[in-house]
Amino acid sequence: MAVITLNNSSLKKYLDLFRNFDVSSKRKLIEGLTQAVEEPEKDNHNKVAAFFGAWEDERDSDEIIRDIKSA
C-alpha cells in the first residue's frame, strides 16, 4: 500500500474540517489515528481481493445496464 504524505497546507485543510466535528466524533477520530500509528503495518495486499465477487445479483449484465441507464 502506498504511503501518503501531506504537506502543511493540506494538513491545515483537514484540521479546519475537523474543527467542525462534535466532541464525540473528534475523540473517535483521535482513537482511530492513534491505533493506526501504534499498530504495526499489516499486509494490505489481500484487501482488494475481498471486493472480488462482492456484487450478488440475479440479473444478467444487460438487465443491470438497462436499469442503470433508466435511473
C-alpha positions as protocol buffer text, in pm:
chain_id: "A"
residue {
  index: 1
  type: MET
  ca { x: 0 y: 0 z: 0 }
}
residue {
  index: 2
  type: ALA
  ca { x: 129 y: 342 z: -91 }
}
residue {
  index: 3
  type: VAL
  ca { x: 205 y: 589 z: 184 }
}
residue {
  index: 4
  type: ILE
  ca { x: 52 y: 934 z: 152 }
}
residue {
  index: 5
  type: THR
  ca { x: 250 y: 1230 z: 280 }
}
residue {
  index: 6
  type: LEU
  ca { x: 66 y: 1558 z: 320 }
}
residue {
  index: 7
  type: ASN
  ca { x: 225 y: 1899 z: 319 }
}
residue {
  index: 8
  type: ASN
  ca { x: 140 y: 2156 z: 587 }
}
residue {
  index: 9
  type: SER
  ca { x: -119 y: 2326 z: 367 }
}
residue {
  index: 10
  type: SER
  ca { x: -310 y: 2001 z: 314 }
}
residue {
  index: 11
  type: LEU
  ca { x: -289 y: 1912 z: 682 }
}
residue {
  index: 12
  type: LYS
  ca { x: -426 y: 2254 z: 774 }
}
residue {
  index: 13
  type: LYS
  ca { x: -726 y: 2196 z: 544 }
}
residue {
  index: 14
  type: TYR
  ca { x: -801 y: 1867 z: 720 }
}
residue {
  index: 15
  type: LEU
  ca { x: -765 y: 2027 z: 1061 }
}
residue {
  index: 16
  type: ASP
  ca { x: -1001 y: 2308 z: 958 }
}
residue {
  index: 17
  type: LEU
  ca { x: -1254 y: 2046 z: 851 }
}
residue {
  index: 18
  type: PHE
  ca { x: -1219 y: 1851 z: 1178 }
}
residue {
  index: 19
  type: ARG
  ca { x: -1278 y: 2164 z: 1385 }
}
residue {
  index: 20
  type: ASN
  ca { x: -1645 y: 2143 z: 1286 }
}
residue {
  index: 21
  type: PHE
  ca { x: -1682 y: 1787 z: 1422 }
}
residue {
  index: 22
  type: ASP
  ca { x: -1858 y: 1732 z: 1752 }
}
residue {
  index: 23
  type: VAL
  ca { x: -1650 y: 1620 z: 2052 }
}
residue {
  index: 24
  type: SER
  ca { x: -1753 y: 1255 z: 2021 }
}
residue {
  index: 25
  type: SER
  ca { x: -1652 y: 1241 z: 1654 }
}
residue {
  index: 26
  type: LYS
  ca { x: -1319 y: 1410 z: 1731 }
}
residue {
  index: 27
  type: ARG
  ca { x: -1246 y: 1150 z: 2000 }
}
residue {
  index: 28
  type: LYS
  ca { x: -1329 y: 864 z: 1763 }
}
residue {
  index: 29
  type: LEU
  ca { x: -1101 y: 1019 z: 1500 }
}
residue {
  index: 30
  type: ILE
  ca { x: -819 y: 1055 z: 1754 }
}
residue {
  index: 31
  type: GLU
  ca { x: -865 y: 694 z: 1869 }
}
residue {
  index: 32
  type: GLY
  ca { x: -858 y: 569 z: 1510 }
}
residue {
  index: 33
  type: LEU
  ca { x: -547 y: 768 z: 1424 }
}
residue {
  index: 34
  type: THR
  ca { x: -376 y: 653 z: 1745 }
}
residue {
  index: 35
  type: GLN
  ca { x: -449 y: 289 z: 1661 }
}
residue {
  index: 36
  type: ALA
  ca { x: -320 y: 339 z: 1308 }
}
residue {
  index: 37
  type: VAL
  ca { x: 5 y: 479 z: 1444 }
}
residue {
  index: 38
  type: GLU
  ca { x: 51 y: 217 z: 1716 }
}
residue {
  index: 39
  type: GLU
  ca { x: -41 y: -93 z: 1515 }
}
residue {
  index: 40
  type: PRO
  ca { x: 229 y: -248 z: 1302 }
}
residue {
  index: 41
  type: GLU
  ca { x: 162 y: -207 z: 933 }
}
residue {
  index: 42
  type: LYS
  ca { x: -33 y: -508 z: 810 }
}
residue {
  index: 43
  type: ASP
  ca { x: -18 y: -667 z: 470 }
}
residue {
  index: 44
  type: ASN
  ca { x: -294 y: -483 z: 283 }
}
residue {
  index: 45
  type: HIS
  ca { x: -235 y: -677 z: -38 }
}
residue {
  index: 46
  type: ASN
  ca { x: -540 y: -901 z: 12 }
}
residue {
  index: 47
  type: LYS
  ca { x: -784 y: -621 z: 96 }
}
residue {
  index: 48
  type: VAL
  ca { x: -854 y: -560 z: -272 }
}
residue {
  index: 49
  type: ALA
  ca { x: -925 y: -929 z: -322 }
}
residue {
  index: 50
  type: ALA
  ca { x: -1209 y: -904 z: -69 }
}
residue {
  index: 51
  type: PHE
  ca { x: -1405 y: -694 z: -320 }
}
residue {
  index: 52
  type: PHE
  ca { x: -1399 y: -956 z: -593 }
}
residue {
  index: 53
  type: GLY
  ca { x: -1730 y: -1135 z: -619 }
}
residue {
  index: 54
  type: ALA
  ca { x: -1892 y: -893 z: -376 }
}
residue {
  index: 55
  type: TRP
  ca { x: -2172 y: -798 z: -616 }
}
residue {
  index: 56
  type: GLU
  ca { x: -2451 y: -1051 z: -595 }
}
residue {
  index: 57
  type: ASP
  ca { x: -2743 y: -1012 z: -830 }
}
residue {
  index: 58
  type: GLU
  ca { x: -2983 y: -1241 z: -1014 }
}
residue {
  index: 59
  type: ARG
  ca { x: -2998 y: -1011 z: -1318 }
}
residue {
  index: 60
  type: ASP
  ca { x: -2769 y: -1055 z: -1614 }
}
residue {
  index: 61
  type: SER
  ca { x: -2535 y: -775 z: -1719 }
}
residue {
  index: 62
  type: ASP
  ca { x: -2772 y: -640 z: -1986 }
}
residue {
  index: 63
  type: GLU
  ca { x: -3052 y: -602 z: -1732 }
}
residue {
  index: 64
  type: ILE
  ca { x: -2823 y: -425 z: -1486 }
}
residue {
  index: 65
  type: ILE
  ca { x: -2701 y: -186 z: -1756 }
}
residue {
  index: 66
  type: ARG
  ca { x: -3060 y: -116 z: -1866 }
}
residue {
  index: 67
  type: ASP
  ca { x: -3161 y: -44 z: -1502 }
}
residue {
  index: 68
  type: ILE
  ca { x: -2866 y: 190 z: -1451 }
}
residue {
  index: 69
  type: LYS
  ca { x: -2939 y: 382 z: -1771 }
}
residue {
  index: 70
  type: SER
  ca { x: -3308 y: 413 z: -1688 }
}
residue {
  index: 71
  type: ALA
  ca { x: -3229 y: 551 z: -1343 }
}
